[in-house]
Amino acid sequence: MINKTKSVLRKIFYIKQIKKFIIFLLRKKLISRRFRNLIQLDGFNNIYKSNIDIFNSQYDSVSRDLCIFGVTKKEEKIFNKFIEVVKNSNSFLDIGSGIGLYTLFAIKLNPSISSLSIEPNPAVFKILNKNLKNLSEFNSNHKVMNKFVSQQKLNIEFNIPTGDDFSYGTSERYLLEEKNIPFETIIVETTQISEFNHSRFEIIKIDVEGSELDVLFAIEEYLTYCNLLFIEIIDSQKDLVYDFLENNNFKPLVESKENVGNYIFISEAI
C-alpha cells in the first residue's frame, strides 16, 4: 500500500507545475524534506542559486538535492572557501569527484585552471563526464580518470549502494554493512596518478568515504606543492590523518565536530 501511494505521488509530482510548486515549498521549508524523495528531475537542471547545470538521472539523489537545495549547510563553509581560492589558482586535483561539483565550479570560475578529476564509480563517472562536457569552458586542460586512488596496485574492491544513493561508494564495505545499506561490489583499477607526476596541484580535494589515509599515502609527493587541502574525514581515521598531515607540514584551518566532517588544511611549507 505504501509503495503504491509513493508511486501515485511520484506521477503527480512529475507534472511540471506541481513539481515547481513542491520544490518551492521545500526550499521555503513549508513541507518536510522527505517530500524531495518523490521529486524526479530529468536531464540537465541548474544547481540551486548557480548558473551551472548538472545531469539528473533516476537514482541520483545527490544531483537532485543540489538542484533543489544547493550545497548543504554542513558543507557550505568549506565550499565558500573553495570558491574564494580557486579563482586565483593554477591547478586543482579532485579525488572522489562524484558528479563533479567542485571541478565544475573550479572550471566555471577559472577557465584557465588545469584540473584532474578522479572518480572510481563507473556510473557516477559517466555523469561526471556529461556534466563537464556540458560546460562551455571545459577543454583539454581538464582531465578525468575512472580509477581509485590507492597505494594498492592494480585493482581494488569497490562497494556501491544499490538504491538512490548510488553516487556514494567506498572501498570500506563495513561502512555500508553497519548501516544495513544494500550494495554491490565491483573491481576498480587503482592509480597513484604517477602519469601526472609533472603536475603541481595547488588545491587538492579528497572525498573518499573512509579511505582518506590510503589516498594521502598514495599522493604524498603531490602534497609538497599543495597550498590548501579540502578533505572529508570519518571520525575513526581522524587522529591518523591529523598525524600524517602534521608530518607533511599541514595545519588545520577549518575543523569539524561531525562523525563525518569536512576540513581544510593549509600548508606551512609554502
Secondary structure, DSSP 8 states (H G I E B T S, - for coil): -HHHHHHHHHHHHTSHHHHHHHHHHHHTT-S-GGGGGG----EEEE-TTSS-EEEE-TTBHHHHHHHHH-S-HHHHHHHHHHHHHHTT-SEEEEES-TT-HHHHHHHHH-TT-EEEEE---HHHHHHHHHHHHTSTT--TTEEEE-SEE-SS-SEEEEEEESSTBTT--BS-THHHHTTT--EEEEEEEEE--GGGTT---SEEEE--TT-HHHHHHHTGGGGGG-SEEEEEEEGGGHHHHHHHHHHTTEEEEE---SSEEEEEEEES--
